[in-house]
């Protein structure tokens, strides 16, 4: 396995937490805080610790690797780390292409990170199902805007309100908008 930049005691504590809470049951920052290491150190040792905590995660055959990829439950680095021979991500993708004859999907679900990054499973991604084509965020407005695009109307509203309060205000020379010197540059 990979060499780690933490002590054996810290690694064993990480494994013990993973066994206690279950793999994927606790966030990485909480694991790091509980063990007394940085989150970067936790990420660097997490997959190895997960395999130590749950040996059933190890992927021994090409068929198991293909199933892990097609399930979409793991990201590429985790699948590569779980392989028996410690394959790289590129080697895992090549193995997938060799076994299935299909190109490896670009994105996979990040485990514990809130779901699929492309909105569809690899099977759905090929057919285009599950992708609405809309951007995420605020829904589009249905009614026509009442003011010109690109303005909020705040300045226009403030001017009309000031005109109502002081109808006979003397005209003053104005400088550029936002210039502090504009009001004192031409005193009247």
C-alpha positions as CSV (number, residue, x, y, z in Angstrom):
1,X,0.0,0.0,0.0
2,X,1.0,3.7,0.0
3,X,3.4,5.1,2.5
4,X,1.7,7.4,4.9
5,X,2.7,10.7,6.5
6,X,1.0,9.9,9.8
7,X,2.1,7.6,12.6
8,X,0.8,4.1,13.0
9,X,-1.1,5.1,16.2
10,X,-2.9,7.8,14.2
11,X,-3.6,5.4,11.3
12,X,-5.0,2.8,13.8
13,X,-7.2,5.5,15.4
14,X,-8.5,6.4,12.0
15,X,-9.3,2.7,11.2
16,X,-11.0,2.3,14.6
17,X,-13.2,5.3,13.9
18,X,-14.2,4.0,10.5
19,X,-15.0,0.6,12.0
20,X,-17.1,2.3,14.8
21,X,-19.0,4.7,12.5
22,X,-19.0,2.6,9.4
23,X,-17.1,3.5,6.2
24,X,-18.5,6.8,4.9
25,X,-20.4,7.4,8.1
26,X,-18.4,10.4,9.3
27,X,-17.1,13.4,7.4
28,X,-13.4,13.8,6.7
29,X,-13.0,17.0,8.8
30,X,-14.6,15.3,11.8
31,X,-12.3,12.2,11.3
32,X,-9.3,14.5,11.1
33,X,-10.3,16.4,14.2
34,X,-10.9,13.2,16.2
35,X,-7.6,11.6,15.2
36,X,-5.6,14.8,15.5
37,X,-4.3,15.1,12.0
38,X,-5.0,17.6,9.1
39,X,-7.8,16.9,6.6
40,X,-5.1,16.6,3.9
41,X,-3.5,13.8,5.9
42,X,-6.9,12.2,6.3
43,X,-7.6,12.3,2.6
44,X,-4.2,10.9,1.8
45,X,-4.8,7.9,4.1
46,X,-8.6,7.5,3.9
47,X,-8.9,4.8,1.2
48,X,-6.2,2.6,2.8
49,X,-7.9,3.0,6.2
50,X,-11.3,2.1,4.7
51,X,-9.8,-1.1,3.3
52,X,-8.3,-1.9,6.7
53,X,-11.7,-1.2,8.4
54,X,-13.7,-3.2,5.9
55,X,-11.8,-5.8,3.8
56,X,-15.0,-6.5,1.9
57,X,-14.4,-3.3,-0.1
58,X,-11.4,-4.7,-1.9
59,X,-12.0,-5.3,-5.6
60,X,-10.2,-8.5,-6.5
61,X,-11.5,-9.3,-10.0
62,X,-12.2,-7.4,-13.2
63,X,-15.9,-8.2,-12.8
64,X,-16.0,-6.5,-9.4
65,X,-14.3,-3.5,-10.7
66,X,-16.8,-3.2,-13.6
67,X,-19.7,-3.5,-11.2
68,X,-18.2,-0.8,-8.9
69,X,-17.9,1.5,-11.8
70,X,-21.4,0.9,-13.2
71,X,-23.0,1.2,-9.8
72,X,-21.7,4.8,-9.7
73,X,-21.2,4.7,-5.9
74,X,-17.5,5.4,-6.0
75,X,-15.2,8.0,-7.7
76,X,-12.3,6.9,-9.8
77,X,-9.5,7.4,-7.2
78,X,-11.4,5.3,-4.6
79,X,-12.0,2.5,-7.1
80,X,-8.3,2.5,-8.0
81,X,-7.3,2.4,-4.4
82,X,-9.7,-0.5,-3.7
83,X,-8.2,-2.7,-6.4
84,X,-6.2,-5.7,-5.1
85,X,-3.1,-4.8,-7.2
86,X,-3.3,-1.0,-6.5
87,X,-4.0,0.0,-10.1
88,X,-4.0,3.6,-11.2
89,X,-7.1,5.5,-12.4
90,X,-5.9,5.2,-16.0
91,X,-5.4,1.5,-15.6
92,X,-8.8,1.0,-14.1
93,X,-10.4,3.0,-17.0
94,X,-8.5,0.9,-19.5
95,X,-9.6,-2.3,-17.7
96,X,-13.2,-1.1,-17.9
97,X,-12.9,-0.4,-21.6
98,X,-11.3,-3.8,-22.2
99,X,-14.0,-5.7,-20.2
100,X,-17.1,-3.9,-21.5
101,X,-16.0,-2.5,-24.8
102,X,-17.5,0.8,-23.8
103,X,-15.7,4.1,-23.0
104,X,-15.3,4.7,-19.3
105,X,-17.7,7.4,-17.9
106,X,-16.1,10.7,-17.2
107,X,-17.7,11.4,-13.9
108,X,-18.9,9.1,-11.1
109,X,-20.7,9.8,-7.9
110,X,-18.6,11.1,-5.1
111,X,-19.3,8.9,-2.1
112,X,-20.7,10.9,0.8
113,X,-20.6,14.1,-1.2
114,X,-24.3,14.7,-1.9
115,X,-24.9,12.8,-5.1
116,X,-24.1,12.4,-8.7
117,X,-22.1,15.1,-10.3
118,X,-23.6,14.9,-13.8
119,X,-27.2,14.2,-12.7
120,X,-27.5,10.7,-14.3
121,X,-26.2,7.3,-13.9
122,X,-23.7,6.1,-16.5
123,X,-26.5,4.1,-18.2
124,X,-28.7,7.1,-18.3
125,X,-25.9,9.4,-19.4
126,X,-25.6,7.5,-22.7
127,X,-29.2,7.8,-23.6
128,X,-29.5,11.4,-22.4
129,X,-32.2,10.6,-19.8
130,X,-32.1,12.4,-16.5
131,X,-30.5,15.5,-17.9
132,X,-32.9,18.4,-18.2
133,X,-30.6,20.8,-20.0
134,X,-31.5,23.6,-17.7
135,X,-29.0,25.4,-15.5
136,X,-29.2,24.9,-11.8
137,X,-30.3,27.8,-9.6
138,X,-33.1,30.3,-9.7
139,X,-36.0,29.4,-12.1
140,X,-36.5,31.7,-15.1
141,X,-38.8,34.6,-14.7
142,X,-42.2,34.2,-16.4
143,X,-43.5,37.8,-16.3
144,X,-42.0,40.7,-18.3
145,X,-39.7,43.0,-16.3
146,X,-41.1,46.4,-15.5
147,X,-37.9,48.3,-15.9
148,X,-35.0,48.4,-18.3
149,X,-32.6,45.4,-18.2
150,X,-29.5,45.9,-16.1
151,X,-30.8,48.5,-13.7
152,X,-32.3,48.2,-10.3
153,X,-34.1,51.5,-10.4
154,X,-32.6,52.6,-7.1
155,X,-31.1,55.9,-8.4
156,X,-34.1,56.7,-10.4
157,X,-36.4,56.2,-7.4
158,X,-34.1,58.3,-5.1
159,X,-34.1,61.2,-7.6
160,X,-37.9,61.3,-7.9
161,X,-38.3,61.0,-4.1
162,X,-35.9,63.9,-3.6
163,X,-37.7,66.0,-6.2
164,X,-41.0,65.5,-4.4
165,X,-39.6,66.6,-1.1
166,X,-37.7,69.7,-2.3
167,X,-39.3,70.9,-5.6
168,X,-37.4,74.1,-5.8
169,X,-33.9,72.7,-5.1
170,X,-31.2,74.8,-6.8
171,X,-29.4,73.1,-9.6
172,X,-25.8,72.2,-8.7
173,X,-22.9,71.3,-10.9
174,X,-22.3,67.6,-10.8
175,X,-19.2,65.7,-11.3
176,X,-18.9,62.1,-12.3
177,X,-21.1,59.6,-10.6
178,X,-19.3,58.3,-7.5
179,X,-16.9,61.2,-7.3
180,X,-16.6,62.6,-3.8
181,X,-15.0,65.8,-5.2
182,X,-18.1,66.4,-7.4
183,X,-20.2,67.9,-4.6
184,X,-17.4,70.3,-3.3
185,X,-15.8,71.1,-6.6
186,X,-18.4,73.5,-7.7
187,X,-20.0,75.1,-4.6
188,X,-22.8,77.6,-5.1
